[in-house]
């Protein structure tokens, strides 16, 4: 099965952030991406986006005992 590739703009729309924010996540190594074309031509595999999403979740605070 072929993995779906998303553009920086697709990811930005999904997370409701500016495309430059997505490029920063990629540059900082937080989000894996494949480089295509020019300096900002990236594609993100959906499974890598899911991993990124999971890594961004915060843990629920435990109730005070």
PyMOL Python script that loads the backbone (N, CA, C, O; Angstrom):
from pymol import cmd

cmd.read_pdbstr("""\
ATOM      1  N   UNK A   1       0.846  -1.185   0.000  1.00  0.00           N
ATOM      2  CA  UNK A   1       0.000   0.000   0.000  1.00  0.00           C
ATOM      3  C   UNK A   1       0.888   1.244   0.000  1.00  0.00           C
ATOM      4  O   UNK A   1       1.832   1.332   0.785  1.00  0.00           O
ATOM      5  N   UNK A   2       0.596   2.182  -0.856  1.00  0.00           N
ATOM      6  CA  UNK A   2       1.382   3.394  -0.985  1.00  0.00           C
ATOM      7  C   UNK A   2       0.959   4.411   0.073  1.00  0.00           C
ATOM      8  O   UNK A   2      -0.231   4.629   0.301  1.00  0.00           O
ATOM      9  N   UNK A   3       1.944   5.027   0.710  1.00  0.00           N
ATOM     10  CA  UNK A   3       1.700   6.019   1.749  1.00  0.00           C
ATOM     11  C   UNK A   3       1.292   7.349   1.118  1.00  0.00           C
ATOM     12  O   UNK A   3       1.901   7.797   0.146  1.00  0.00           O
ATOM     13  N   UNK A   4       0.265   7.969   1.675  1.00  0.00           N
ATOM     14  CA  UNK A   4      -0.174   9.273   1.184  1.00  0.00           C
ATOM     15  C   UNK A   4       0.838  10.344   1.591  1.00  0.00           C
ATOM     16  O   UNK A   4       1.297  10.376   2.733  1.00  0.00           O
ATOM     17  N   UNK A   5       1.179  11.220   0.644  1.00  0.00           N
ATOM     18  CA  UNK A   5       2.097  12.319   0.912  1.00  0.00           C
ATOM     19  C   UNK A   5       1.314  13.618   1.001  1.00  0.00           C
ATOM     20  O   UNK A   5       0.454  13.897   0.166  1.00  0.00           O
ATOM     21  N   UNK A   6       1.620  14.406   2.016  1.00  0.00           N
ATOM     22  CA  UNK A   6       0.952  15.682   2.230  1.00  0.00           C
ATOM     23  C   UNK A   6       1.942  16.820   2.011  1.00  0.00           C
ATOM     24  O   UNK A   6       3.135  16.673   2.279  1.00  0.00           O
ATOM     25  N   UNK A   7       1.453  17.935   1.533  1.00  0.00           N
ATOM     26  CA  UNK A   7       2.301  19.109   1.353  1.00  0.00           C
ATOM     27  C   UNK A   7       2.381  19.890   2.664  1.00  0.00           C
ATOM     28  O   UNK A   7       1.611  19.652   3.594  1.00  0.00           O
ATOM     29  N   UNK A   8       3.319  20.817   2.717  1.00  0.00           N
ATOM     30  CA  UNK A   8       3.431  21.698   3.876  1.00  0.00           C
ATOM     31  C   UNK A   8       2.122  22.458   4.066  1.00  0.00           C
ATOM     32  O   UNK A   8       1.654  22.623   5.193  1.00  0.00           O
ATOM     33  N   UNK A   9       1.533  22.919   2.965  1.00  0.00           N
ATOM     34  CA  UNK A   9       0.264  23.654   3.058  1.00  0.00           C
ATOM     35  C   UNK A   9      -0.858  22.771   3.600  1.00  0.00           C
ATOM     36  O   UNK A   9      -1.684  23.239   4.383  1.00  0.00           O
ATOM     37  N   UNK A  10      -0.899  21.488   3.191  1.00  0.00           N
ATOM     38  CA  UNK A  10      -1.908  20.561   3.712  1.00  0.00           C
ATOM     39  C   UNK A  10      -1.795  20.423   5.226  1.00  0.00           C
ATOM     40  O   UNK A  10      -2.793  20.470   5.944  1.00  0.00           O
ATOM     41  N   UNK A  11      -0.564  20.252   5.697  1.00  0.00           N
ATOM     42  CA  UNK A  11      -0.326  20.075   7.137  1.00  0.00           C
ATOM     43  C   UNK A  11      -0.664  21.367   7.876  1.00  0.00           C
ATOM     44  O   UNK A  11      -1.267  21.328   8.948  1.00  0.00           O
ATOM     45  N   UNK A  12      -0.281  22.506   7.311  1.00  0.00           N
ATOM     46  CA  UNK A  12      -0.572  23.798   7.949  1.00  0.00           C
ATOM     47  C   UNK A  12      -2.076  24.002   8.106  1.00  0.00           C
ATOM     48  O   UNK A  12      -2.536  24.464   9.150  1.00  0.00           O
ATOM     49  N   UNK A  13      -2.829  23.664   7.090  1.00  0.00           N
ATOM     50  CA  UNK A  13      -4.287  23.790   7.174  1.00  0.00           C
ATOM     51  C   UNK A  13      -4.860  22.860   8.235  1.00  0.00           C
ATOM     52  O   UNK A  13      -5.749  23.247   8.992  1.00  0.00           O
ATOM     53  N   UNK A  14      -4.349  21.635   8.286  1.00  0.00           N
ATOM     54  CA  UNK A  14      -4.855  20.659   9.251  1.00  0.00           C
ATOM     55  C   UNK A  14      -4.590  21.103  10.689  1.00  0.00           C
ATOM     56  O   UNK A  14      -5.437  20.913  11.562  1.00  0.00           O
ATOM     57  N   UNK A  15      -3.418  21.695  10.940  1.00  0.00           N
ATOM     58  CA  UNK A  15      -3.052  22.121  12.290  1.00  0.00           C
ATOM     59  C   UNK A  15      -3.418  23.578  12.563  1.00  0.00           C
ATOM     60  O   UNK A  15      -3.218  24.078  13.670  1.00  0.00           O
ATOM     61  N   UNK A  16      -3.959  24.263  11.535  1.00  0.00           N
ATOM     62  CA  UNK A  16      -4.346  25.664  11.642  1.00  0.00           C
ATOM     63  C   UNK A  16      -3.169  26.540  12.075  1.00  0.00           C
ATOM     64  O   UNK A  16      -3.273  27.338  13.007  1.00  0.00           O
ATOM     65  N   UNK A  17      -2.042  26.365  11.365  1.00  0.00           N
ATOM     66  CA  UNK A  17      -0.830  27.155  11.591  1.00  0.00           C
ATOM     67  C   UNK A  17      -0.337  27.672  10.243  1.00  0.00           C
ATOM     68  O   UNK A  17      -0.809  27.242   9.191  1.00  0.00           O
ATOM     69  N   UNK A  18       0.601  28.582  10.286  1.00  0.00           N
ATOM     70  CA  UNK A  18       1.210  29.124   9.074  1.00  0.00           C
ATOM     71  C   UNK A  18       2.139  28.062   8.468  1.00  0.00           C
ATOM     72  O   UNK A  18       2.765  27.311   9.215  1.00  0.00           O
ATOM     73  N   UNK A  19       2.242  27.982   7.152  1.00  0.00           N
ATOM     74  CA  UNK A  19       3.146  27.006   6.532  1.00  0.00           C
ATOM     75  C   UNK A  19       4.598  27.125   7.031  1.00  0.00           C
ATOM     76  O   UNK A  19       5.306  26.121   7.106  1.00  0.00           O
ATOM     77  N   UNK A  20       5.038  28.338   7.371  1.00  0.00           N
ATOM     78  CA  UNK A  20       6.400  28.492   7.881  1.00  0.00           C
ATOM     79  C   UNK A  20       6.574  27.761   9.213  1.00  0.00           C
ATOM     80  O   UNK A  20       7.669  27.287   9.515  1.00  0.00           O
ATOM     81  N   UNK A  21       5.524  27.667  10.000  1.00  0.00           N
ATOM     82  CA  UNK A  21       5.588  26.908  11.263  1.00  0.00           C
ATOM     83  C   UNK A  21       5.871  25.446  10.976  1.00  0.00           C
ATOM     84  O   UNK A  21       6.672  24.819  11.668  1.00  0.00           O
ATOM     85  N   UNK A  22       5.218  24.901   9.961  1.00  0.00           N
ATOM     86  CA  UNK A  22       5.448  23.504   9.576  1.00  0.00           C
ATOM     87  C   UNK A  22       6.894  23.336   9.102  1.00  0.00           C
ATOM     88  O   UNK A  22       7.550  22.355   9.453  1.00  0.00           O
ATOM     89  N   UNK A  23       7.391  24.281   8.312  1.00  0.00           N
ATOM     90  CA  UNK A  23       8.784  24.205   7.858  1.00  0.00           C
ATOM     91  C   UNK A  23       9.751  24.272   9.029  1.00  0.00           C
ATOM     92  O   UNK A  23      10.797  23.624   9.007  1.00  0.00           O
ATOM     93  N   UNK A  24       9.417  25.043  10.042  1.00  0.00           N
ATOM     94  CA  UNK A  24      10.258  25.124  11.244  1.00  0.00           C
ATOM     95  C   UNK A  24      10.260  23.792  11.979  1.00  0.00           C
ATOM     96  O   UNK A  24      11.312  23.342  12.434  1.00  0.00           O
ATOM     97  N   UNK A  25       9.100  23.154  12.101  1.00  0.00           N
ATOM     98  CA  UNK A  25       9.038  21.829  12.735  1.00  0.00           C
ATOM     99  C   UNK A  25       9.936  20.851  11.990  1.00  0.00           C
ATOM    100  O   UNK A  25      10.623  20.036  12.605  1.00  0.00           O
ATOM    101  N   UNK A  26       9.928  20.937  10.661  1.00  0.00           N
ATOM    102  CA  UNK A  26      10.759  20.052   9.842  1.00  0.00           C
ATOM    103  C   UNK A  26      12.237  20.380  10.069  1.00  0.00           C
ATOM    104  O   UNK A  26      13.046  19.488  10.324  1.00  0.00           O
ATOM    105  N   UNK A  27      12.579  21.665   9.973  1.00  0.00           N
ATOM    106  CA  UNK A  27      13.975  22.105  10.146  1.00  0.00           C
ATOM    107  C   UNK A  27      14.520  21.711  11.518  1.00  0.00           C
ATOM    108  O   UNK A  27      15.681  21.320  11.640  1.00  0.00           O
ATOM    109  N   UNK A  28      13.677  21.815  12.553  1.00  0.00           N
ATOM    110  CA  UNK A  28      14.094  21.489  13.917  1.00  0.00           C
ATOM    111  C   UNK A  28      14.102  19.985  14.205  1.00  0.00           C
ATOM    112  O   UNK A  28      14.488  19.560  15.294  1.00  0.00           O
ATOM    113  N   UNK A  29      13.671  19.176  13.218  1.00  0.00           N
ATOM    114  CA  UNK A  29      13.679  17.727  13.388  1.00  0.00           C
ATOM    115  C   UNK A  29      12.492  17.183  14.154  1.00  0.00           C
ATOM    116  O   UNK A  29      12.482  16.010  14.526  1.00  0.00           O
ATOM    117  N   UNK A  30      11.491  18.014  14.395  1.00  0.00           N
ATOM    118  CA  UNK A  30      10.301  17.559  15.113  1.00  0.00           C
ATOM    119  C   UNK A  30       9.361  16.764  14.218  1.00  0.00           C
ATOM    120  O   UNK A  30       8.691  15.837  14.673  1.00  0.00           O
ATOM    121  N   UNK A  31       9.316  17.133  12.942  1.00  0.00           N
ATOM    122  CA  UNK A  31       8.431  16.493  11.975  1.00  0.00           C
ATOM    123  C   UNK A  31       9.281  15.966  10.825  1.00  0.00           C
ATOM    124  O   UNK A  31      10.023  16.718  10.194  1.00  0.00           O
ATOM    125  N   UNK A  32       9.168  14.680  10.563  1.00  0.00           N
ATOM    126  CA  UNK A  32       9.911  14.070   9.459  1.00  0.00           C
ATOM    127  C   UNK A  32       9.276  14.476   8.137  1.00  0.00           C
ATOM    128  O   UNK A  32       8.056  14.599   8.037  1.00  0.00           O
ATOM    129  N   UNK A  33      10.116  14.683   7.120  1.00  0.00           N
ATOM    130  CA  UNK A  33       9.617  15.056   5.801  1.00  0.00           C
ATOM    131  C   UNK A  33      10.594  14.603   4.729  1.00  0.00           C
ATOM    132  O   UNK A  33      11.779  14.393   4.990  1.00  0.00           O
ATOM    133  N   UNK A  34      10.082  14.461   3.538  1.00  0.00           N
ATOM    134  CA  UNK A  34      10.880  14.148   2.362  1.00  0.00           C
ATOM    135  C   UNK A  34      11.065  15.443   1.597  1.00  0.00           C
ATOM    136  O   UNK A  34      10.122  16.221   1.456  1.00  0.00           O
ATOM    137  N   UNK A  35      12.267  15.680   1.103  1.00  0.00           N
ATOM    138  CA  UNK A  35      12.523  16.922   0.362  1.00  0.00           C
ATOM    139  C   UNK A  35      12.323  16.669  -1.127  1.00  0.00           C
ATOM    140  O   UNK A  35      12.877  15.731  -1.699  1.00  0.00           O
ATOM    141  N   UNK A  36      11.516  17.531  -1.735  1.00  0.00           N
ATOM    142  CA  UNK A  36      11.267  17.491  -3.174  1.00  0.00           C
ATOM    143  C   UNK A  36      11.485  18.879  -3.725  1.00  0.00           C
ATOM    144  O   UNK A  36      11.067  19.861  -3.112  1.00  0.00           O
ATOM    145  N   UNK A  37      12.119  18.977  -4.845  1.00  0.00           N
ATOM    146  CA  UNK A  37      12.266  20.269  -5.505  1.00  0.00           C
ATOM    147  C   UNK A  37      13.182  21.212  -4.759  1.00  0.00           C
ATOM    148  O   UNK A  37      14.273  20.838  -4.326  1.00  0.00           O
ATOM    149  N   UNK A  38      12.724  22.433  -4.616  1.00  0.00           N
ATOM    150  CA  UNK A  38      13.533  23.499  -4.035  1.00  0.00           C
ATOM    151  C   UNK A  38      13.702  23.427  -2.530  1.00  0.00           C
ATOM    152  O   UNK A  38      13.404  22.420  -1.888  1.00  0.00           O
ATOM    153  N   UNK A  39      14.189  24.528  -1.997  1.00  0.00           N
ATOM    154  CA  UNK A  39      14.543  24.622  -0.583  1.00  0.00           C
ATOM    155  C   UNK A  39      13.367  24.321   0.347  1.00  0.00           C
ATOM    156  O   UNK A  39      13.568  23.757   1.423  1.00  0.00           O
ATOM    157  N   UNK A  40      12.167  24.679  -0.041  1.00  0.00           N
ATOM    158  CA  UNK A  40      11.010  24.485   0.836  1.00  0.00           C
ATOM    159  C   UNK A  40      10.043  23.436   0.300  1.00  0.00           C
ATOM    160  O   UNK A  40       8.912  23.341   0.776  1.00  0.00           O
ATOM    161  N   UNK A  41      10.468  22.650  -0.680  1.00  0.00           N
ATOM    162  CA  UNK A  41       9.599  21.653  -1.279  1.00  0.00           C
ATOM    163  C   UNK A  41       9.603  20.349  -0.499  1.00  0.00           C
ATOM    164  O   UNK A  41      10.365  19.435  -0.814  1.00  0.00           O
ATOM    165  N   UNK A  42       8.767  20.262   0.505  1.00  0.00           N
ATOM    166  CA  UNK A  42       8.707  19.079   1.352  1.00  0.00           C
ATOM    167  C   UNK A  42       7.394  18.339   1.159  1.00  0.00           C
ATOM    168  O   UNK A  42       6.377  18.934   0.803  1.00  0.00           O
ATOM    169  N   UNK A  43       7.429  17.034   1.397  1.00  0.00           N
ATOM    170  CA  UNK A  43       6.230  16.205   1.466  1.00  0.00           C
ATOM    171  C   UNK A  43       6.310  15.415   2.767  1.00  0.00           C
ATOM    172  O   UNK A  43       7.384  14.956   3.158  1.00  0.00           O
ATOM    173  N   UNK A  44       5.188  15.260   3.422  1.00  0.00           N
ATOM    174  CA  UNK A  44       5.125  14.591   4.717  1.00  0.00           C
ATOM    175  C   UNK A  44       4.255  13.350   4.566  1.00  0.00           C
ATOM    176  O   UNK A  44       3.138  13.421   4.055  1.00  0.00           O
ATOM    177  N   UNK A  45       4.776  12.222   5.013  1.00  0.00           N
ATOM    178  CA  UNK A  45       3.999  10.989   4.982  1.00  0.00           C
ATOM    179  C   UNK A  45       2.982  11.031   6.124  1.00  0.00           C
ATOM    180  O   UNK A  45       3.282  11.498   7.223  1.00  0.00           O
ATOM    181  N   UNK A  46       1.782  10.537   5.846  1.00  0.00           N
ATOM    182  CA  UNK A  46       0.710  10.581   6.845  1.00  0.00           C
ATOM    183  C   UNK A  46       1.123   9.882   8.145  1.00  0.00           C
ATOM    184  O   UNK A  46       0.764  10.349   9.226  1.00  0.00           O
ATOM    185  N   UNK A  47       1.862   8.784   8.065  1.00  0.00           N
ATOM    186  CA  UNK A  47       2.266   8.081   9.294  1.00  0.00           C
ATOM    187  C   UNK A  47       3.220   8.940  10.119  1.00  0.00           C
ATOM    188  O   UNK A  47       3.177   8.897  11.349  1.00  0.00           O
ATOM    189  N   UNK A  48       4.084   9.721   9.460  1.00  0.00           N
ATOM    190  CA  UNK A  48       4.976  10.626  10.185  1.00  0.00           C
ATOM    191  C   UNK A  48       4.185  11.755  10.842  1.00  0.00           C
ATOM    192  O   UNK A  48       4.528  12.211  11.932  1.00  0.00           O
ATOM    193  N   UNK A  49       3.132  12.199  10.174  1.00  0.00           N
ATOM    194  CA  UNK A  49       2.280  13.233  10.762  1.00  0.00           C
ATOM    195  C   UNK A  49       1.570  12.693  12.003  1.00  0.00           C
ATOM    196  O   UNK A  49       1.433  13.402  13.000  1.00  0.00           O
ATOM    197  N   UNK A  50       1.117  11.434  11.943  1.00  0.00           N
ATOM    198  CA  UNK A  50       0.478  10.811  13.120  1.00  0.00           C
ATOM    199  C   UNK A  50       1.455  10.711  14.279  1.00  0.00           C
ATOM    200  O   UNK A  50       1.090  10.992  15.421  1.00  0.00           O
ATOM    201  N   UNK A  51       2.695  10.315  14.002  1.00  0.00           N
ATOM    202  CA  UNK A  51       3.716  10.234  15.053  1.00  0.00           C
ATOM    203  C   UNK A  51       3.964  11.613  15.665  1.00  0.00           C
ATOM    204  O   UNK A  51       4.069  11.746  16.884  1.00  0.00           O
ATOM    205  N   UNK A  52       4.055  12.625  14.823  1.00  0.00           N
ATOM    206  CA  UNK A  52       4.250  13.990  15.298  1.00  0.00           C
ATOM    207  C   UNK A  52       3.085  14.398  16.194  1.00  0.00           C
ATOM    208  O   UNK A  52       3.285  14.956  17.273  1.00  0.00           O
ATOM    209  N   UNK A  53       1.869  14.113  15.737  1.00  0.00           N
ATOM    210  CA  UNK A  53       0.658  14.460  16.494  1.00  0.00           C
ATOM    211  C   UNK A  53       0.697  13.805  17.874  1.00  0.00           C
ATOM    212  O   UNK A  53       0.421  14.461  18.879  1.00  0.00           O
ATOM    213  N   UNK A  54       1.036  12.531  17.928  1.00  0.00           N
ATOM    214  CA  UNK A  54       1.108  11.803  19.206  1.00  0.00           C
ATOM    215  C   UNK A  54       2.177  12.393  20.114  1.00  0.00           C
ATOM    216  O   UNK A  54       1.982  12.463  21.327  1.00  0.00           O
ATOM    217  N   UNK A  55       3.301  12.816  19.551  1.00  0.00           N
ATOM    218  CA  UNK A  55       4.388  13.362  20.362  1.00  0.00           C
ATOM    219  C   UNK A  55       4.027  14.730  20.946  1.00  0.00           C
ATOM    220  O   UNK A  55       4.643  15.162  21.920  1.00  0.00           O
ATOM    221  N   UNK A  56       3.049  15.406  20.372  1.00  0.00           N
ATOM    222  CA  UNK A  56       2.650  16.734  20.832  1.00  0.00           C
ATOM    223  C   UNK A  56       1.602  16.698  21.938  1.00  0.00           C
ATOM    224  O   UNK A  56       1.309  17.726  22.549  1.00  0.00           O
ATOM    225  N   UNK A  57       1.038  15.527  22.199  1.00  0.00           N
ATOM    226  CA  UNK A  57       0.018  15.420  23.235  1.00  0.00           C
ATOM    227  C   UNK A  57       0.636  15.639  24.611  1.00  0.00           C
ATOM    228  O   UNK A  57       1.765  15.228  24.879  1.00  0.00           O
ATOM    229  N   UNK A  58      -0.115  16.282  25.454  1.00  0.00           N
ATOM    230  CA  UNK A  58       0.339  16.491  26.817  1.00  0.00           C
ATOM    231  C   UNK A  58      -0.316  15.454  27.716  1.00  0.00           C
ATOM    232  O   UNK A  58      -1.428  14.999  27.450  1.00  0.00           O
ATOM    233  N   UNK A  59       0.377  15.090  28.773  1.00  0.00           N
ATOM    234  CA  UNK A  59      -0.163  14.118  29.715  1.00  0.00           C
ATOM    235  C   UNK A  59      -1.159  14.835  30.641  1.00  0.00           C
ATOM    236  O   UNK A  59      -0.971  15.995  31.006  1.00  0.00           O
ATOM    237  N   UNK A  60      -2.199  14.124  30.999  1.00  0.00           N
ATOM    238  CA  UNK A  60      -3.167  14.674  31.937  1.00  0.00           C
ATOM    239  C   UNK A  60      -2.526  14.764  33.330  1.00  0.00           C
ATOM    240  O   UNK A  60      -1.797  13.864  33.748  1.00  0.00           O
ATOM    241  N   UNK A  61      -2.805  15.842  34.026  1.00  0.00           N
ATOM    242  CA  UNK A  61      -2.268  15.993  35.373  1.00  0.00           C
ATOM    243  C   UNK A  61      -3.003  15.050  36.326  1.00  0.00           C
ATOM    244  O   UNK A  61      -4.218  14.872  36.244  1.00  0.00           O
ATOM    245  N   UNK A  62      -2.238  14.464  37.218  1.00  0.00           N
ATOM    246  CA  UNK A  62      -2.838  13.578  38.211  1.00  0.00           C
ATOM    247  C   UNK A  62      -3.526  14.419  39.275  1.00  0.00           C
ATOM    248  O   UNK A  62      -3.039  15.484  39.656  1.00  0.00           O
ATOM    249  N   UNK A  63      -4.657  13.929  39.745  1.00  0.00           N
ATOM    250  CA  UNK A  63      -5.395  14.623  40.805  1.00  0.00           C
ATOM    251  C   UNK A  63      -4.579  14.571  42.084  1.00  0.00           C
ATOM    252  O   UNK A  63      -3.930  13.567  42.378  1.00  0.00           O
ATOM    253  N   UNK A  64      -4.617  15.644  42.831  1.00  0.00           N
ATOM    254  CA  UNK A  64      -3.890  15.705  44.099  1.00  0.00           C
ATOM    255  C   UNK A  64      -4.465  14.677  45.059  1.00  0.00           C
ATOM    256  O   UNK A  64      -5.682  14.556  45.201  1.00  0.00           O
ATOM    257  N   UNK A  65      -3.581  13.939  45.715  1.00  0.00           N
ATOM    258  CA  UNK A  65      -4.032  12.882  46.618  1.00  0.00           C
ATOM    259  C   UNK A  65      -4.341  13.428  47.980  1.00  0.00           C
ATOM    260  O   UNK A  65      -4.736  12.676  48.871  1.00  0.00           O
TER     261      UNK A  65
END
""", "prot")
cmd.dss("prot")
cmd.show_as("cartoon", "prot")
cmd.util.cbc("prot")
cmd.orient("prot")
